[in-house]
């Protein structure tokens, strides 16, 4: 497990304005149709009835299409956890105090969290990015979470997640109060009522749930005139981990690295890219449907059916478990014999 601490996420170093993000969005690579066709042709020859492996067959084709090669590989998968701190947490919108963010980072570093065990079980790399958690973003009910320079710079910092020659990326997060931020961002992007996007997060009681709903409604009201632009929504009612996740997903697209999106928070971050370009998440799959009620609603909006549904929450764990399924899909596609190789008749007479 690698812990990356970046107190000031490169906003001075890169100075990347939103115009540069939009320029990247305008030249998103498309899937490799030839690789997808080769994958489909191989699936038809594998020693099994057509469609017998169900979604595993679709996953194998997706890997080939976005890695641009057959056979695909899942030899160097990575879980990237982005941690942020939020001023809105001081409003009592979580069952846990803000100090838990730092404590959980220590647990990640010490190898004691669930994500550490899952990554060990399936030979998955793990990097944790501390996005200035000692300096929470301002309360989004009162002022923007970030300046344009900080938001764009943090997106650029998210590009770090794909360094090192990985072939599959899982994006996850940690940050007390960030389900409130995710709900606000989803409400800003897709409308509806605040309560449509608010859930109990990590065990909020009725009083805390009411505070979350009020915070979401207040933040959207305060920033309302500016929320028509998805990047403005991200900087105003998002947070650093949201910006970094969006940046990591964008960088992965540019480098043809398939992406597994974890829970509600990571999906809300990804939704910003989808709002900019409806094709922006074609290289992504949803690792799981979390226990956060609004997550399923958001996945439907993004047309991302989850691989797993185990009643989990975030922190990358559900996405990491989905890697096991993706590895199995890859192994079946590459390792199974064809009908000819196994001397098995393809069709009955």
N, C-alpha and C positions, 0 to 999 in steps of 0.2 A: 504494500500500500504506500502510495506517495502522497504526501501532504504539501500542497502549494499554497503559500501565503502571499497575498498581494495586497498590501494595505491601501494602495492607491492604484486601481487597475488600469494602468497605462494610458490614462486619458491625456496626460501631458505628452507622452512619448508618441502616441499615434495621432491624436487629434482628429480621429476619423469622424467626419460629419455624416449626418444622415444621407446626404447626397451620394456619398461613396457606398453606403449600404444599398441604396436604391440602384446604383449602377451594377453592383454585384447581382442583385435580384433580377436585373434585366438580361443577364447572360447565364442563367442557371443551366447546367448540363442536363440533357434529356437521357432517358434510359437507352441502353444499347439494345436495339431491336434484334440485331443479329445474334447476340449472346442469348437473349430471351428465347429466340426461335430454336437455337441449338439445345437449350435446356429442355424446352417442350418436346423436341424430337427425341431426346434421350429418355425422358420420362415415359414416352410411349413404348420404348423398347425394354424397359426394366422388367424383371421377372415378377410381375404382380398384375392383377387386374387393373384396368384403367381407373384411375381415381381412388385406388385402394388406400392410399396414404393421405387422402383428404387434403387438409390445408398444408401439410408438410410439402406437398408437391408445389403449391403456390409459393411457399416460402423459398424453396430452392430456386424456382424461376426468378423470383424477386431478387435474390442474392446475385444470380448470374447477370441479370439485367442492369443492376446498379454497380456491381464490381466490374462489369464489362468483360467477363471472362467465363469460360466453362473449362473445367469444373470450378465452382466457387470455393472459397476457403473461409473457415472461421477458426483460424490458427492463432490470431492475436486480438481477441475481443477485449474491450476496455469499458469499465464503468467509470464515468466521470461524475462526481458529486460536487455540486456548486452550492456553497453555503453563504447566506446573506443574513443581515440583521435589519429589522424594520421598526421604525418609530411608531407605527400604528399598533405594535404589540403592547405599548404602554397603556392602551385603552382597555386592556383586559379581555382581548378577543381570543385568547387561547387558554386552555386548561393548565398550561405550563408557563413558568416565568421566562423572560427573555434570556436569562443566564443559561438556560438549557442548551441553547445553540452552541455556545463555547464548550459546554460539558460533553455534548455529543461529538464535537470535533475531536476532543480528547479521546473519546471512546473509539472513534474511527482510527485514530493514530495508534491506539493501543491494541487494535485488532479485536476489540470486544463487542462490536456491534453486529447486528444480523447480516448486514451487507458484507462484512468481512468473512463470515462463515460461508455465505452463498458463493462468493467469489472463489474462496478456497475449494469448495466442493466441485466447481465446474471449470477450474483453471482459467479464471477471468482476471485480467489486470484491474487495479483500482487506483484511481487518483482522486484526491479531495482538494478542491480549490476554495480557500478561505478568502472571501471577497470583502475584506475590511469589516469583519464582523464586530470589531471593537468600536466601529463608528457607524451606528445604524443610519439608514436613510431617513430623511424627515418624514413626519406623519403625513401620509397621503390625504388625510382629511383636511389638512391645512395648507400644504404646499406640495409642489412636485417632488417626487422621489429623487430625481436626478436632473442635472442639466443635460442639454443635448450632447455636449462634449463627453461628459461622464458616461452617459448611456451608450453612445456609439463606441467609446473607448473600451467599455466593459464588454460589449459585443465582440470587439476585436480581440480582447483578452480570452474570450471563449474559444477562439480559434486554436488556442494551445492544446485543447483536448485531443485533437487529431494527430498531434506530432508523435513520431516514433514508429510509424509504419503499421498502424492498427488496421484491421480489416472489418471491424464491426464496432460501433459505438453505442453505448447505453448512456442516456442523460438522466441524471437524478438530482436531488436537491436536499438541503437541510436549512431550516430557518424558522424559529418560532414566530408565528403570525403570518407565515407566507400563504396559508390557505385563504386567509382574508384577502390578501393581495391578489391571489389567483382568482378568487370570486369577483373582485372588483374589475380585474382585467377582462375576464370573460363577460361580465355585464357590460363593460364599456364597448367591447367588440361586437357583441351579439344581441344586446338589448334585453327585453323581458323585464321581469321584476327582480329586485335584489335577492329576494328569498329563493328565486329559481336557481341561483348559483351558489348559495351558501349552505354548507353542511357543518357537521360537528367537528370536523378535523380530528385532532387527537383527543377525543373524548370531552368536548365542550358540553356543559350542562345547559339548561334552558336560558338561564340568565346570560351566560357567555354567548350563546347562540344569538340572542337578541342584540348584544353589543356588536357582534359580527355583522348582522344585517344592517344595523344603523350605520356602522362604519362604511360598508359598501355603498349604501345610499348616499351618505354624505360626500364621500370621495368622488363619486360620479357626478354629483350635483356641483361640487366645487370646480371640477375640471371639465365639465360638460361641453363647453364651446370648442374645446381642443381635441376631443376624443374621436373625431371622424378620421384622423390620420393614425393608422396603427402604430407607427413609431412614436408619435406623440403620446399615444395611450400608454405605450411601454415605459416611456421615461417619466410620465406624470404619475401613473397609478401602479407601476410595476415595481421592480427592485433589481438589485445587482445580479442575483442568481438568475432572474428571468432574462435579463439582457445577455448574460454569459451563455445560458442554454440556447437562446435564439442564435447567438453567434456560432456556437459549436455545431448546431444543426446546419447552418448555412455553410460553414467551412467544410463540413463532411460532404455536403452536396457538391461543392466545387471540386473535391478530391475523390468523388465517387466511393465514399464510404457509407454503407447502409447504416441506418440509425434505428435504435429501439428507444421509444419514448416511454418513460416510467409513468408516474401517477398524475394526479390532478394538476399539481403545480407545474411540472415539466410540460404537460399538455397545454396549459394556458400560455406558457412561454412560446411553444411551437405555434399556437394559434395566431400569434402576431405575424409570423411569416405567411401563414395561410391567408390571412386577411390582406396581405400585400400582393400575393399571387396564389391562386387556388391550387396551382400545381407544385407549390414549394415543398410539400411534404410527401411527394410521391416516392422518395427514397427512404421513407420512414414506415415503421410499423408500431402499433401500440403494444407494449409488452404485456399489459394487463389492464383490467378494469378495477380501479381501486374501490375501497369501501366508502369513499367520499361520494355522496349521491350525485353531485353535479358532474363528476368525472364522466359517467356514462353519457350524460346529455351532451357534454362537450365532444366526446369521441364520435357521437352520431353526427354532430355538426361538421366535424372534420372528415367524416367517412373513413374512420380508422377502427375497424373491428379489432377488439383485443385478442391476443393470443391466449391469455390466462384470465381467470376470474376466481381469485382465491380469498377475497375479502381483505386484502392487504391495503396498506396506505402507501406512503412514498419512500423517500430516502434511497431510491434505486433498487430496492430489494425485489419488487415484482418484475422489473425490467431485467434484472440479472437472472432470475429464474427462467424468464422467457428465452434467454440465451441457450439454455439447455435444450429447449425445443428446437431452436434454430440450428444448433449443432447437430441434432439428430436428423433434421431435414437435409442438412448438407452431407452428412455421412451416408444417408440412404441414397441420395442422388449420385454421389461419387463412388460409393463402394459396392452397391448392388450389382449383381450380374445382369446382363441383358438376356433375353430369351435365347438368342443364338449362343452366347457364351455358356449358358447353363443347359443347353440342349433340351429346352422346354418348349412345347408347342405354344405358339402365341394365341391361336384361336381354335376353337373346336370345329369339327367338320359338320 
